[in-house]
């Protein structure tokens, strides 16, 4: 009677991605691997591939466990943002002897080179004063207003939709064409809590 050696299950993770990256520019992420049976995957190679299966980069897992874990060994991987702007689906994969092949899917946002500065002023519609800590976004580019109610976005030329939001305030958005440095103003109004418990639960 023959027996087969048990196959362990490996798991991968990728973290430390730096948000939108300018097309063609390098960036660094962390990749880690662990085994359900407790063995350590030190020195195992992880391959990063794009949506077509082409190899983007390779990294070797180190011998140090990530803080707070027992055997999640990790290493840095050097990557380059795709030349084509957009959100790209990549996959990290590992094939270690004695382990079932494992993979981890993640996305990389590649953006055109920013050329223009858009200053966004956000005002409290009730107090008619600058509103601090409001979120301002244009696609993958985000910022938070300062004490003067201002946030700066560095954007490529083209058509964008600017969105503004803050907890307990109405949201607002505006479509505009970015063709040079510019400034735009938003006024959003405070919305009283109708269900404080819901707000506490939702924003906790």
Z-matrix of the N, CA and C atoms (Angstrom, degrees):
N
C 1 1.459
C 2 1.520 1 108.06
N 3 1.351 2 117.23 1 127.50
C 4 1.463 3 120.98 2 -177.61
C 5 1.513 4 109.91 3 -97.96
N 6 1.318 5 115.24 4 151.90
C 7 1.462 6 121.18 5 176.55
C 8 1.516 7 108.58 6 -125.84
N 9 1.326 8 116.37 7 151.69
C 10 1.458 9 121.89 8 177.47
C 11 1.513 10 108.82 9 -107.35
N 12 1.323 11 114.99 10 140.12
C 13 1.465 12 119.57 11 176.76
C 14 1.529 13 109.35 12 -65.10
N 15 1.298 14 114.54 13 138.63
C 16 1.458 15 119.09 14 179.06
C 17 1.526 16 110.08 15 -64.53
N 18 1.311 17 116.65 16 140.66
C 19 1.461 18 122.15 17 177.11
C 20 1.518 19 109.12 18 -99.15
N 21 1.331 20 115.97 19 126.16
C 22 1.459 21 120.48 20 178.36
C 23 1.526 22 109.82 21 -78.26
N 24 1.319 23 115.02 22 161.02
C 25 1.466 24 121.13 23 177.84
C 26 1.525 25 109.36 24 -109.05
N 27 1.324 26 115.90 25 120.04
C 28 1.461 27 121.27 26 176.81
C 29 1.525 28 109.51 27 -95.82
N 30 1.325 29 115.67 28 151.80
C 31 1.465 30 121.61 29 176.65
C 32 1.518 31 108.70 30 -129.91
N 33 1.321 32 115.94 31 144.81
C 34 1.457 33 121.58 32 179.35
C 35 1.523 34 110.43 33 -121.85
N 36 1.314 35 115.84 34 157.00
C 37 1.463 36 121.82 35 173.22
C 38 1.527 37 108.30 36 -148.79
N 39 1.318 38 115.26 37 149.23
C 40 1.463 39 122.03 38 174.92
C 41 1.518 40 107.41 39 -126.61
N 42 1.323 41 117.29 40 133.34
C 43 1.459 42 120.76 41 -179.32
C 44 1.535 43 109.86 42 -148.19
N 45 1.330 44 114.81 43 175.18
C 46 1.465 45 119.44 44 179.43
C 47 1.515 46 113.29 45 80.45
N 48 1.328 47 117.51 46 15.05
C 49 1.464 48 120.15 47 176.40
C 50 1.523 49 109.43 48 -64.44
N 51 1.316 50 116.72 49 142.18
C 52 1.457 51 120.70 50 -168.38
C 53 1.521 52 114.01 51 -97.78
N 54 1.329 53 117.27 52 28.52
C 55 1.447 54 118.77 53 -179.70
C 56 1.525 55 110.49 54 72.58
N 57 1.327 56 118.10 55 -159.44
C 58 1.459 57 120.18 56 -179.94
C 59 1.530 58 111.20 57 -59.67
N 60 1.334 59 116.30 58 135.73
C 61 1.462 60 122.20 59 -179.81
C 62 1.524 61 107.65 60 -122.30
N 63 1.317 62 114.96 61 138.84
C 64 1.460 63 119.47 62 178.80
C 65 1.523 64 110.29 63 -60.51
N 66 1.331 65 116.11 64 134.52
C 67 1.460 66 121.80 65 -177.56
C 68 1.522 67 111.15 66 -52.67
N 69 1.340 68 115.16 67 130.45
C 70 1.452 69 120.72 68 177.91
C 71 1.511 70 115.22 69 84.02
N 72 1.327 71 117.78 70 -2.10
C 73 1.465 72 120.79 71 -178.03
C 74 1.533 73 111.30 72 -95.05
N 75 1.323 74 116.69 73 146.79
C 76 1.469 75 120.22 74 179.36
C 77 1.526 76 112.05 75 -76.99
N 78 1.317 77 116.37 76 153.32
C 79 1.456 78 122.28 77 172.96
C 80 1.521 79 108.12 78 -154.12
N 81 1.319 80 116.12 79 165.94
C 82 1.459 81 122.01 80 -175.69
C 83 1.523 82 110.26 81 -121.01
N 84 1.303 83 116.66 82 140.34
C 85 1.461 84 122.39 83 173.87
C 86 1.521 85 108.27 84 -132.32
N 87 1.318 86 116.16 85 169.33
C 88 1.459 87 121.48 86 176.69
C 89 1.525 88 109.06 87 -110.36
N 90 1.325 89 115.77 88 141.68
C 91 1.462 90 120.75 89 176.98
C 92 1.523 91 108.14 90 -129.10
N 93 1.318 92 116.36 91 136.30
C 94 1.461 93 120.31 92 -177.77
C 95 1.513 94 111.89 93 -134.19
N 96 1.326 95 115.58 94 154.26
C 97 1.451 96 120.33 95 179.44
C 98 1.518 97 111.70 96 -138.32
N 99 1.329 98 115.80 97 147.55
C 100 1.452 99 121.06 98 179.36
C 101 1.528 100 108.79 99 -143.81
N 102 1.334 101 116.25 100 166.64
C 103 1.461 102 122.10 101 -178.12
C 104 1.520 103 109.14 102 -127.05
N 105 1.333 104 116.09 103 139.06
C 106 1.469 105 119.76 104 -178.04
C 107 1.526 106 112.60 105 -68.62
N 108 1.338 107 116.47 106 -18.10
C 109 1.464 108 119.94 107 -179.62
C 110 1.529 109 112.47 108 -94.89
N 111 1.321 110 116.02 109 0.32
C 112 1.463 111 119.83 110 175.85
C 113 1.505 112 115.29 111 91.23
N 114 1.345 113 119.00 112 -1.86
C 115 1.460 114 118.18 113 177.93
C 116 1.526 115 109.55 114 -75.22
N 117 1.319 116 115.95 115 157.10
C 118 1.457 117 121.90 116 -173.72
C 119 1.525 118 109.44 117 -100.56
N 120 1.340 119 115.88 118 134.86
C 121 1.459 120 121.36 119 -175.19
C 122 1.533 121 112.97 120 -97.05
N 123 1.315 122 116.16 121 27.05
C 124 1.463 123 120.60 122 178.90
C 125 1.526 124 111.42 123 -53.80
N 126 1.328 125 115.16 124 137.66
C 127 1.479 126 124.64 125 177.05
C 128 1.520 127 113.74 126 73.87
N 129 1.321 128 117.84 127 -0.11
C 130 1.455 129 119.18 128 176.36
C 131 1.530 130 109.17 129 -73.44
N 132 1.321 131 115.95 130 145.67
C 133 1.456 132 120.26 131 -177.30
C 134 1.524 133 111.23 132 -95.79
N 135 1.336 134 114.21 133 134.69
C 136 1.460 135 121.59 134 176.46
C 137 1.523 136 107.89 135 -109.27
N 138 1.316 137 115.18 136 133.49
C 139 1.459 138 120.97 137 179.52
C 140 1.526 139 109.51 138 -107.92
N 141 1.332 140 116.86 139 136.21
C 142 1.460 141 122.33 140 175.58
C 143 1.522 142 107.45 141 -106.82
N 144 1.342 143 116.38 142 125.52
C 145 1.459 144 120.45 143 -179.82
C 146 1.523 145 109.76 144 -124.28
N 147 1.352 146 115.11 145 154.74
C 148 1.458 147 119.40 146 177.29
C 149 1.520 148 110.74 147 -88.17
N 150 1.331 149 117.01 148 -172.74
C 151 1.466 150 121.15 149 -175.32
C 152 1.527 151 112.54 150 -64.83
N 153 1.339 152 116.98 151 -21.52
C 154 1.458 153 121.04 152 178.53
C 155 1.523 154 112.65 153 -92.13
N 156 1.335 155 116.93 154 -0.26
C 157 1.453 156 120.92 155 180.00
C 158 1.509 157 114.27 156 87.50
N 159 1.342 158 117.42 157 3.84
C 160 1.469 159 120.84 158 178.48
C 161 1.522 160 109.91 159 -76.99
N 162 1.318 161 116.51 160 139.50
C 163 1.457 162 120.85 161 -179.01
C 164 1.522 163 110.94 162 -70.20
N 165 1.326 164 115.58 163 126.55
C 166 1.461 165 122.24 164 178.88
C 167 1.529 166 110.29 165 -96.17
N 168 1.335 167 116.13 166 -40.64
C 169 1.467 168 120.99 167 -178.19
C 170 1.523 169 108.83 168 -165.16
N 171 1.329 170 115.30 169 166.26
C 172 1.460 171 122.24 170 173.65
C 173 1.526 172 108.11 171 -133.14
N 174 1.321 173 115.21 172 150.54
C 175 1.461 174 120.73 173 178.05
C 176 1.514 175 109.13 174 -144.82
N 177 1.318 176 116.19 175 152.16
C 178 1.457 177 121.71 176 178.29
C 179 1.516 178 109.31 177 -108.10
N 180 1.336 179 115.90 178 133.07
C 181 1.459 180 119.84 179 178.06
C 182 1.519 181 109.71 180 -71.83
N 183 1.330 182 115.62 181 136.97
C 184 1.460 183 120.48 182 -177.45
C 185 1.517 184 112.49 183 -82.78
N 186 1.332 185 115.68 184 -167.09
C 187 1.464 186 120.68 185 -178.34
C 188 1.519 187 112.75 186 -109.24
N 189 1.351 188 116.55 187 10.92
C 190 1.463 189 120.86 188 -179.27
C 191 1.522 190 109.62 189 -109.43
N 192 1.318 191 116.50 190 130.45
C 193 1.462 192 121.17 191 178.16
C 194 1.525 193 109.95 192 -78.40
N 195 1.316 194 115.99 193 141.60
C 196 1.457 195 120.66 194 176.58
C 197 1.527 196 109.57 195 -62.10
N 198 1.350 197 118.43 196 136.73
C 199 1.472 198 121.23 197 -177.69
C 200 1.527 199 112.50 198 -50.53
N 201 1.316 200 115.53 199 132.43
C 202 1.458 201 121.66 200 178.72
C 203 1.510 202 114.16 201 88.07
N 204 1.336 203 116.70 202 1.02
C 205 1.461 204 120.07 203 178.12
C 206 1.526 205 109.35 204 -119.78
N 207 1.333 206 114.72 205 160.69
C 208 1.465 207 119.45 206 -178.65
C 209 1.523 208 111.99 207 -87.14
N 210 1.324 209 116.49 208 -42.20
C 211 1.470 210 117.83 209 -174.33
C 212 1.526 211 113.44 210 -146.63
N 213 1.352 212 117.42 211 27.67
C 214 1.461 213 121.18 212 174.49
C 215 1.531 214 108.16 213 -84.12
N 216 1.326 215 115.72 214 89.30
C 217 1.460 216 119.53 215 178.65
C 218 1.523 217 108.62 216 -83.75
N 219 1.315 218 116.13 217 151.64
C 220 1.465 219 118.89 218 -169.84
C 221 1.525 220 111.25 219 -148.58
N 222 1.310 221 114.23 220 170.67
C 223 1.454 222 121.36 221 175.65
C 224 1.518 223 109.04 222 -159.98
N 225 1.317 224 116.73 223 164.30
C 226 1.459 225 121.57 224 176.60
C 227 1.522 226 109.79 225 -87.32
N 228 1.313 227 115.44 226 148.30
C 229 1.456 228 120.64 227 176.20
C 230 1.527 229 108.21 228 -127.51
N 231 1.318 230 116.08 229 131.69
C 232 1.458 231 122.20 230 179.66
C 233 1.527 232 109.08 231 -89.93
N 234 1.323 233 116.11 232 124.79
C 235 1.463 234 122.06 233 -175.88
C 236 1.524 235 110.35 234 -126.27
N 237 1.318 236 116.00 235 164.78
C 238 1.461 237 122.15 236 175.80
C 239 1.522 238 107.69 237 -130.10
N 240 1.338 239 116.38 238 128.71
C 241 1.467 240 120.19 239 -179.45
C 242 1.522 241 110.60 240 -63.74
N 243 1.329 242 117.78 241 139.63
C 244 1.474 243 120.97 242 179.31
C 245 1.523 244 112.14 243 -56.21
N 246 1.328 245 115.92 244 148.79
C 247 1.462 246 120.58 245 179.49
C 248 1.523 247 111.94 246 -69.87
N 249 1.323 248 117.16 247 -26.23
C 250 1.462 249 120.87 248 -179.58
C 251 1.526 250 110.40 249 -88.22
N 252 1.334 251 118.94 250 118.42
C 253 1.468 252 120.49 251 179.60
C 254 1.522 253 111.80 252 -60.14
N 255 1.324 254 115.45 253 146.49
C 256 1.456 255 121.41 254 178.90
C 257 1.511 256 110.49 255 138.67
N 258 1.318 257 116.06 256 -177.43
C 259 1.455 258 121.83 257 177.84
C 260 1.523 259 108.76 258 -96.97
N 261 1.318 260 116.56 259 123.26
C 262 1.456 261 122.32 260 -174.32
C 263 1.528 262 109.80 261 -113.92
N 264 1.322 263 115.94 262 137.75
C 265 1.450 264 121.88 263 -179.92
C 266 1.529 265 109.85 264 -95.32
N 267 1.315 266 115.94 265 118.34
C 268 1.458 267 122.18 266 177.85
C 269 1.528 268 108.92 267 -117.26
N 270 1.329 269 115.91 268 163.84
C 271 1.458 270 121.18 269 -179.68
C 272 1.520 271 109.73 270 -137.52
N 273 1.335 272 116.11 271 133.19
C 274 1.467 273 121.68 272 170.41
C 275 1.522 274 106.92 273 -95.34
N 276 1.338 275 116.79 274 137.02
C 277 1.456 276 118.67 275 179.95
C 278 1.525 277 110.28 276 -143.65
N 279 1.323 278 113.87 277 152.27
C 280 1.457 279 120.90 278 -177.98
C 281 1.523 280 108.63 279 -140.07
N 282 1.322 281 116.37 280 142.40
C 283 1.462 282 122.26 281 175.66
C 284 1.523 283 107.05 282 -131.63
N 285 1.332 284 115.86 283 90.74
C 286 1.463 285 121.75 284 -178.55
C 287 1.522 286 109.57 285 -98.35
N 288 1.327 287 118.20 286 138.62
C 289 1.475 288 120.95 287 178.22
C 290 1.531 289 111.24 288 -53.40
N 291 1.331 290 115.68 289 134.59
C 292 1.455 291 120.17 290 179.21
C 293 1.514 292 113.90 291 81.77
N 294 1.348 293 117.17 292 3.06
C 295 1.458 294 121.16 293 -178.77
C 296 1.519 295 110.04 294 -126.73
N 297 1.319 296 115.36 295 143.49
C 298 1.460 297 119.23 296 172.13
C 299 1.526 298 108.37 297 -65.92
N 300 1.329 299 116.84 298 142.11
C 301 1.468 300 120.55 299 179.84
C 302 1.529 301 109.33 300 -57.74
N 303 1.329 302 116.06 301 137.97
C 304 1.461 303 121.25 302 -178.19
C 305 1.517 304 109.30 303 -126.41
N 306 1.312 305 116.04 304 152.95
C 307 1.455 306 120.05 305 176.90
C 308 1.520 307 110.63 306 -148.59
N 309 1.341 308 114.72 307 161.92
C 310 1.463 309 121.20 308 -179.17
C 311 1.525 310 107.11 309 -143.13
N 312 1.334 311 116.91 310 119.76
C 313 1.465 312 121.89 311 -179.01
C 314 1.531 313 110.06 312 -90.04
N 315 1.323 314 116.19 313 140.96
C 316 1.466 315 121.26 314 176.57
C 317 1.521 316 108.34 315 -150.64
N 318 1.316 317 116.41 316 167.36
C 319 1.459 318 120.33 317 -178.14
C 320 1.517 319 111.28 318 -118.40
N 321 1.314 320 115.47 319 150.48
C 322 1.460 321 123.33 320 178.01
C 323 1.524 322 107.55 321 -125.65
N 324 1.329 323 116.62 322 126.00
C 325 1.462 324 121.31 323 178.69
C 326 1.521 325 109.15 324 -97.27
N 327 1.325 326 115.22 325 119.95
C 328 1.466 327 122.08 326 179.26
C 329 1.523 328 108.14 327 -109.80
N 330 1.334 329 116.65 328 129.10
C 331 1.462 330 120.25 329 -176.13
C 332 1.527 331 110.46 330 -124.40
N 333 1.334 332 117.17 331 152.30
C 334 1.466 333 119.52 332 176.72
C 335 1.527 334 110.42 333 -63.10
N 336 1.305 335 115.88 334 160.51
C 337 1.458 336 120.52 335 178.54
C 338 1.525 337 110.11 336 -62.22
N 339 1.338 338 117.76 337 127.27
C 340 1.470 339 119.31 338 178.33
C 341 1.526 340 110.69 339 -71.45
N 342 1.317 341 115.69 340 135.97
C 343 1.467 342 120.19 341 -179.16
C 344 1.521 343 112.76 342 -121.81
N 345 1.341 344 115.29 343 -18.97
C 346 1.464 345 118.18 344 -172.19
C 347 1.531 346 110.76 345 -128.33
N 348 1.317 347 114.80 346 150.97
C 349 1.461 348 121.84 347 179.86
C 350 1.523 349 109.18 348 -106.69
N 351 1.327 350 115.22 349 121.04
C 352 1.457 351 120.84 350 176.47
C 353 1.522 352 108.37 351 -108.40
N 354 1.321 353 115.85 352 119.35
C 355 1.463 354 121.12 353 177.45
C 356 1.524 355 108.65 354 -97.90
N 357 1.324 356 115.68 355 125.93
C 358 1.466 357 121.23 356 -177.96
C 359 1.522 358 108.61 357 -112.04
N 360 1.326 359 116.22 358 123.70
C 361 1.465 360 122.82 359 176.38
C 362 1.517 361 108.42 360 -103.04
N 363 1.333 362 117.04 361 127.21
C 364 1.456 363 121.46 362 180.00
C 365 1.526 364 108.66 363 -117.61
N 366 1.332 365 115.87 364 128.73
C 367 1.459 366 121.73 365 -178.72
C 368 1.524 367 110.58 366 -117.51
N 369 1.344 368 114.71 367 147.60
C 370 1.456 369 121.64 368 172.13
C 371 1.519 370 107.40 369 -78.13
N 372 1.335 371 117.34 370 118.54
C 373 1.455 372 120.96 371 -174.55
C 374 1.510 373 114.31 372 -67.51
N 375 1.325 374 117.82 373 -20.61
C 376 1.464 375 120.84 374 -179.99
C 377 1.526 376 110.89 375 -87.93
N 378 1.328 377 115.37 376 -46.96
C 379 1.463 378 119.90 377 -177.06
C 380 1.520 379 113.43 378 -88.55
N 381 1.346 380 115.75 379 -13.48
C 382 1.464 381 121.66 380 -177.28
C 383 1.522 382 111.35 381 55.99
N 384 1.339 383 114.29 382 39.62
C 385 1.456 384 120.84 383 179.28
C 386 1.521 385 109.40 384 -126.45
N 387 1.345 386 117.62 385 158.05
C 388 1.474 387 120.28 386 177.06
C 389 1.520 388 111.04 387 -56.49
N 390 1.317 389 116.18 388 140.69
C 391 1.464 390 121.74 389 -176.81
C 392 1.527 391 109.45 390 -107.91
N 393 1.314 392 115.79 391 118.28
C 394 1.465 393 122.21 392 -179.84
C 395 1.530 394 111.09 393 -84.43
N 396 1.336 395 115.69 394 150.51
C 397 1.473 396 123.22 395 172.77
C 398 1.531 397 112.86 396 65.26
N 399 1.324 398 117.19 397 28.61
C 400 1.463 399 120.49 398 170.44
C 401 1.527 400 108.49 399 -87.20
N 402 1.308 401 116.05 400 143.87
C 403 1.467 402 121.07 401 -179.47
C 404 1.524 403 109.87 402 -88.77
N 405 1.317 404 115.21 403 135.87
C 406 1.463 405 121.93 404 179.89
C 407 1.524 406 107.68 405 -127.10
N 408 1.325 407 117.22 406 130.66
C 409 1.459 408 119.51 407 -177.55
C 410 1.512 409 112.57 408 -141.05
N 411 1.321 410 114.53 409 149.60
C 412 1.466 411 122.61 410 172.74
C 413 1.519 412 106.25 411 -139.55
N 414 1.340 413 116.89 412 95.17
C 415 1.455 414 119.80 413 -174.07
C 416 1.522 415 109.70 414 63.85
N 417 1.328 416 117.94 415 -128.83
C 418 1.468 417 120.07 416 -178.33
C 419 1.522 418 114.28 417 -82.23
N 420 1.334 419 117.26 418 -2.59
C 421 1.472 420 121.14 419 -177.43
C 422 1.521 421 108.99 420 -95.37
N 423 1.349 422 116.28 421 125.32
C 424 1.462 423 121.09 422 -176.92
C 425 1.525 424 111.30 423 -133.12
N 426 1.322 425 114.73 424 155.37
C 427 1.462 426 121.48 425 175.44
C 428 1.521 427 107.54 426 -154.41
N 429 1.337 428 115.93 427 168.75
C 430 1.461 429 122.56 428 179.30
C 431 1.521 430 108.03 429 -125.98
N 432 1.319 431 116.44 430 137.44
C 433 1.459 432 119.66 431 -177.00
C 434 1.529 433 111.84 432 -68.10
N 435 1.331 434 115.21 433 147.40
C 436 1.459 435 121.88 434 179.34
C 437 1.523 436 110.14 435 -89.22
N 438 1.325 437 116.51 436 -166.51
C 439 1.453 438 120.90 437 -178.09
C 440 1.511 439 113.98 438 -64.73
N 441 1.327 440 117.04 439 -19.18
C 442 1.469 441 121.71 440 177.10
C 443 1.525 442 112.03 441 -94.52
N 444 1.350 443 115.59 442 8.40
C 445 1.454 444 119.42 443 179.28
C 446 1.514 445 113.90 444 73.05
N 447 1.339 446 116.69 445 21.86
C 448 1.459 447 120.56 446 -176.65
C 449 1.527 448 111.38 447 -115.20
N 450 1.323 449 114.86 448 144.74
C 451 1.459 450 122.07 449 173.91
C 452 1.529 451 107.52 450 -138.39
N 453 1.325 452 115.93 451 147.00
C 454 1.459 453 120.89 452 -178.24
C 455 1.525 454 109.89 453 -116.85
N 456 1.313 455 115.85 454 129.71
C 457 1.461 456 122.52 455 176.15
C 458 1.518 457 109.00 456 -114.70
N 459 1.320 458 117.07 457 131.58
C 460 1.458 459 121.97 458 174.24
C 461 1.522 460 107.36 459 -97.97
N 462 1.336 461 116.69 460 117.14
C 463 1.451 462 121.09 461 -169.33
C 464 1.526 463 111.86 462 -129.66
N 465 1.332 464 116.59 463 151.61
C 466 1.466 465 120.33 464 171.35
C 467 1.527 466 108.95 465 -77.82
N 468 1.323 467 118.11 466 163.10
C 469 1.470 468 119.43 467 175.78
C 470 1.520 469 110.81 468 -66.30
N 471 1.334 470 115.30 469 148.51
C 472 1.458 471 119.48 470 178.35
C 473 1.521 472 111.77 471 138.68
N 474 1.324 473 115.40 472 -176.78
C 475 1.460 474 122.03 473 -179.41
C 476 1.532 475 109.95 474 -87.35
N 477 1.319 476 116.15 475 132.96
C 478 1.464 477 121.31 476 179.57
C 479 1.525 478 109.33 477 -138.51
N 480 1.312 479 115.71 478 162.50
C 481 1.465 480 122.05 479 170.60
C 482 1.515 481 108.02 480 -115.93
N 483 1.320 482 116.15 481 119.60
C 484 1.461 483 121.96 482 178.84
C 485 1.524 484 108.57 483 -89.55
N 486 1.310 485 117.19 484 128.09
C 487 1.460 486 122.36 485 178.81
C 488 1.521 487 109.95 486 -118.57
N 489 1.324 488 115.65 487 140.57
C 490 1.461 489 122.07 488 -179.87
C 491 1.522 490 108.23 489 -130.25
N 492 1.338 491 116.63 490 133.71
C 493 1.454 492 119.78 491 178.83
C 494 1.529 493 110.25 492 -155.11
N 495 1.311 494 113.92 493 155.80
C 496 1.468 495 121.70 494 175.22
C 497 1.510 496 107.93 495 -157.76
N 498 1.319 497 115.91 496 145.01
C 499 1.459 498 120.33 497 178.41
C 500 1.520 499 110.08 498 -55.00
N 501 1.346 500 115.40 499 134.10
C 502 1.462 501 124.39 500 178.02
C 503 1.530 502 113.30 501 73.62
N 504 1.334 503 116.96 502 10.27
C 505 1.466 504 120.90 503 176.75
C 506 1.524 505 109.44 504 -123.04
N 507 1.319 506 116.18 505 155.20
C 508 1.455 507 120.49 506 173.29
C 509 1.522 508 109.31 507 -66.43
N 510 1.328 509 116.82 508 150.29
C 511 1.458 510 121.22 509 177.48
C 512 1.528 511 109.39 510 -92.93
N 513 1.327 512 116.41 511 160.55
C 514 1.459 513 121.12 512 179.00
C 515 1.519 514 109.14 513 -147.84
N 516 1.318 515 116.17 514 154.88
C 517 1.450 516 120.09 515 175.95
C 518 1.524 517 109.73 516 -150.21
N 519 1.329 518 115.24 517 158.52
C 520 1.458 519 120.74 518 -179.27
C 521 1.519 520 109.19 519 -152.53
N 522 1.321 521 116.07 520 131.71
C 523 1.459 522 121.05 521 176.04
C 524 1.525 523 108.75 522 -88.27
N 525 1.316 524 115.90 523 137.99
C 526 1.459 525 119.17 524 177.30
C 527 1.524 526 110.32 525 -153.85
N 528 1.312 527 114.98 526 163.90
C 529 1.461 528 121.21 527 177.42
C 530 1.522 529 108.55 528 -103.37
N 531 1.321 530 115.53 529 127.39
C 532 1.464 531 120.75 530 178.93
C 533 1.527 532 108.25 531 -94.94
N 534 1.325 533 115.36 532 112.16
C 535 1.453 534 119.83 533 179.09
C 536 1.507 535 112.46 534 -127.93
N 537 1.322 536 115.92 535 2.53
C 538 1.455 537 122.21 536 179.91
C 539 1.510 538 108.96 537 178.33
N 540 1.322 539 118.00 538 179.68
C 541 1.459 540 121.13 539 176.39
C 542 1.522 541 109.07 540 -62.25
N 543 1.333 542 116.40 541 139.80
C 544 1.458 543 119.57 542 -176.46
C 545 1.514 544 110.15 543 -155.27
N 546 1.331 545 115.60 544 170.79
C 547 1.466 546 122.22 545 176.07
C 548 1.518 547 108.53 546 -135.38
N 549 1.328 548 116.14 547 140.38
C 550 1.451 549 121.52 548 179.31
C 551 1.523 550 108.34 549 -137.24
N 552 1.338 551 116.37 550 150.00
C 553 1.461 552 121.03 551 -176.36
C 554 1.524 553 110.63 552 -121.98
N 555 1.343 554 115.76 553 141.44
C 556 1.463 555 122.84 554 176.61
C 557 1.522 556 108.70 555 -126.19
N 558 1.315 557 115.63 556 145.00
C 559 1.460 558 121.43 557 172.10
C 560 1.524 559 107.59 558 -122.01
N 561 1.319 560 116.74 559 121.87
C 562 1.463 561 120.34 560 177.52
C 563 1.526 562 108.99 561 -122.91
N 564 1.313 563 115.35 562 150.43
C 565 1.464 564 119.96 563 -171.43
C 566 1.528 565 112.06 564 -110.66
N 567 1.313 566 114.02 565 145.48
C 568 1.456 567 121.28 566 177.26
C 569 1.521 568 109.55 567 -67.26
N 570 1.335 569 116.48 568 134.45
C 571 1.463 570 122.28 569 179.12
C 572 1.532 571 107.66 570 -114.59
N 573 1.337 572 118.64 571 110.39
C 574 1.466 573 120.94 572 -177.95
C 575 1.526 574 111.81 573 -59.09
N 576 1.324 575 116.11 574 145.93
C 577 1.459 576 121.11 575 177.70
C 578 1.525 577 110.09 576 -66.90
N 579 1.333 578 115.16 577 126.44
C 580 1.459 579 119.59 578 173.29
C 581 1.522 580 111.11 579 -95.23
N 582 1.306 581 114.95 580 -20.75
C 583 1.468 582 120.53 581 -179.31
C 584 1.528 583 107.80 582 -142.60
N 585 1.328 584 118.95 583 81.45
C 586 1.469 585 121.77 584 -176.33
C 587 1.517 586 113.62 585 -54.64
N 588 1.337 587 118.26 586 -36.42
C 589 1.453 588 119.55 587 -178.51
C 590 1.526 589 110.48 588 -65.12
N 591 1.347 590 116.71 589 -39.91
C 592 1.468 591 119.98 590 177.50
C 593 1.520 592 110.14 591 -60.80
N 594 1.327 593 116.71 592 -43.88
C 595 1.465 594 120.24 593 -179.30
C 596 1.523 595 109.99 594 -62.06
N 597 1.343 596 116.92 595 -43.30
C 598 1.459 597 120.11 596 -179.87
C 599 1.524 598 110.57 597 -62.47
N 600 1.348 599 116.22 598 -43.41
C 601 1.454 600 119.48 599 -178.93
C 602 1.530 601 111.45 600 -68.03
N 603 1.335 602 116.28 601 -41.38
C 604 1.464 603 120.21 602 -174.83
C 605 1.520 604 112.22 603 -70.61
N 606 1.341 605 117.17 604 -40.26
C 607 1.462 606 121.33 605 -174.01
C 608 1.521 607 112.53 606 -95.55
N 609 1.325 608 117.53 607 1.16
C 610 1.471 609 119.51 608 -178.50
C 611 1.531 610 110.11 609 -65.22
